[in-house]
Amino acid sequence: MPHDIRIDDYIAGRAAFAQPILAWLRERVHAACPDVEETIKWSVPAFVYKGKPLANMAAFKAHATFGFWHRQELKTGKEGSAMGQYGRIESLDDLPGAAALERQIREAMALTDSGTAPKRAAKPPKPELPVPPELAEALARDDAAASHFADFPPGARREYCEWIADAKRPETRTKRVADAVIWIREGKRRNWKYENC
């Protein structure tokens, strides 16, 4: 496949230490995957195989990075503090040999061919916010609203709690609590007006 001139420009515009690293990585990807397409995604050079992301690379002031889209499935043993699978790449010595890297690229291609979706680490749920005292008191006086509020998912409860807690003036907080109880009693989430937009 042809080379994307934007990647030529990207490599030429990087620090002297990074240029041979990026050029070598690019060569390895093309050697292992002749059908690869080049593009720019997320402002860095990216490689696409059969319309799906395969890998990307980038260079910064003091290091470069290279990573596979299937990062969880393709462990290299060098994952570090930098993005990508090889940690901070400061020279070609920080990378595996050509044969080993090309083997990993073919493994990434096989994952794409199999239709395997990349695994992503699950984000920990946000902690429940304490219910503002004014809202808690109002809900204690209204069983229907309290029942709906308890049945809301955590994110919906959090939206109400944040909205009321963010009120700077007492009269604003009082108005928000009154509106919230009416909406909650009707089973409406905080931003119910925008749900069908």
C-alpha positions in Angstrom: 0.0 0.0 0.0 1.2 3.5 -0.6 2.7 5.6 2.1 0.7 8.5 3.5 2.6 11.8 3.0 1.3 13.1 6.3 3.3 10.3 8.1 6.4 11.3 6.0 5.9 14.8 7.3 5.3 13.7 10.8 8.5 11.7 10.9 10.5 14.5 9.3 9.2 16.9 11.9 10.3 14.8 14.9 13.5 15.0 16.9 16.6 13.4 15.4 16.6 10.5 17.8 13.0 9.6 16.9 13.2 9.6 13.1 15.0 6.3 12.7 12.8 4.7 15.3 9.6 5.8 13.6 10.9 4.9 10.1 11.9 1.4 11.3 8.6 0.8 13.0 6.8 1.8 9.8 8.9 -0.6 7.8 8.1 -3.4 10.1 4.4 -2.8 9.9 4.5 -2.8 6.1 6.7 -5.9 6.0 4.4 -7.9 8.2 1.2 -6.5 6.8 1.4 -5.6 3.1 -2.3 -4.6 3.0 -1.9 -2.0 5.8 -3.3 1.5 5.3 -1.6 4.5 6.8 -3.5 7.4 8.3 -3.4 10.0 11.1 -5.6 9.3 14.1 -5.6 11.2 17.3 -2.9 13.4 15.7 -0.4 10.5 15.4 0.5 8.0 12.7 -1.8 5.1 12.7 -2.0 1.8 10.8 -5.3 0.4 9.7 -6.0 -3.2 8.6 -9.2 -4.2 6.9 -10.8 -0.9 8.1 -9.9 -1.6 11.7 -7.2 0.1 13.8 -4.1 -2.1 14.0 -1.4 0.0 15.7 -0.1 3.5 16.1 3.2 5.3 16.9 4.2 8.7 18.2 7.2 10.7 19.2 7.7 13.2 22.0 10.6 15.3 23.2 12.6 12.4 24.7 10.9 9.2 23.7 8.7 7.5 21.1 5.9 5.0 21.5 4.3 2.1 19.6 1.2 0.3 20.5 -1.3 -2.2 19.2 -5.1 -1.6 19.2 -5.4 -5.0 20.8 -3.2 -3.9 23.7 -4.7 -6.1 26.3 -4.4 -9.3 24.2 -0.8 -8.6 22.9 1.4 -8.3 26.0 5.0 -7.5 25.2 6.4 -7.6 28.7 7.6 -4.0 28.3 4.5 -2.1 29.1 5.6 1.0 31.0 4.6 4.5 32.0 4.4 5.7 28.4 1.5 5.0 26.1 2.0 2.0 23.9 3.3 -1.5 24.6 7.0 -0.9 24.7 7.2 1.9 27.3 9.5 4.8 26.6 11.4 4.0 23.3 14.5 6.1 23.3 16.5 4.0 20.7 16.1 1.0 18.5 17.7 -1.0 21.3 14.4 -0.6 23.3 12.5 -2.6 20.7 12.5 -6.3 19.9 14.1 -7.5 16.7 12.4 -7.2 13.4 11.2 -10.9 13.3 9.7 -10.6 16.8 7.9 -7.4 16.1 6.6 -8.6 12.8 5.3 -11.7 14.5 3.4 -9.5 17.0 2.0 -7.5 14.1 0.8 -10.7 12.4 -0.8 -11.7 15.8 -2.6 -8.4 15.9 -3.8 -9.0 12.3 -5.1 -12.4 13.3 -7.1 -10.9 16.1 -8.7 -8.4 13.6 -9.4 -11.3 11.2 -11.1 -13.3 14.0 -13.4 -10.4 14.8 -12.1 -10.2 18.3 -13.0 -6.9 19.9 -10.2 -5.2 21.9 -10.6 -5.7 25.7 -10.5 -2.5 27.6 -9.9 -2.1 31.3 -13.2 -1.4 33.1 -13.4 2.0 34.7 -14.1 1.9 38.4 -17.5 3.2 39.2 -17.7 6.7 40.6 -18.5 6.7 44.3 -21.9 7.6 45.5 -22.2 11.2 46.5 -23.8 12.0 49.8 -27.3 13.3 49.4 -27.5 17.0 50.3 -29.3 17.4 53.6 -32.0 19.6 52.0 -32.8 16.9 49.4 -32.7 14.1 52.0 -35.2 16.0 54.1 -37.5 16.7 51.2 -37.4 13.0 50.0 -38.1 11.9 53.6 -41.4 13.8 53.4 -42.4 12.4 49.9 -42.5 8.6 49.7 -43.1 8.5 45.9 -40.1 10.7 45.2 -38.0 8.7 47.7 -38.9 5.5 46.0 -38.1 6.8 42.5 -34.8 8.3 43.7 -33.8 5.0 45.3 -34.6 3.2 42.0 -32.5 5.6 39.9 -29.1 4.3 38.7 -26.1 5.9 40.6 -25.4 8.3 37.8 -28.9 9.8 37.9 -28.8 10.2 41.7 -25.3 11.8 41.3 -26.7 14.4 38.8 -29.3 15.5 41.3 -26.9 15.6 44.2 -24.3 17.6 42.2 -26.9 20.0 40.9 -28.2 20.8 44.3 -24.8 20.9 46.0 -23.5 23.3 43.4 -26.0 26.0 44.3 -24.2 28.9 45.8 -27.1 30.8 47.3 -29.6 29.2 49.8 -32.6 30.4 47.8 -31.2 28.7 44.7 -30.7 25.5 46.6 -34.3 25.7 47.9 -35.7 26.2 44.4 -33.6 23.3 43.0 -34.7 21.0 45.8 -38.4 21.9 45.1 -37.9 21.3 41.3 -36.0 18.1 42.0 -38.7 16.5 44.2 -41.4 17.2 41.5 -39.3 15.7 38.8 -38.1 12.7 40.9 -41.8 12.0 41.9 -42.6 11.8 38.2 -39.6 9.4 37.7 -37.7 12.0 35.7 -33.9 12.2 35.7 -32.2 15.5 36.2 -31.8 16.3 32.5 -35.1 14.7 31.4 -35.8 17.7 29.0 -32.9 16.6 26.8 -33.3 12.9 26.7 -35.3 12.8 23.4 -33.2 15.4 21.6 
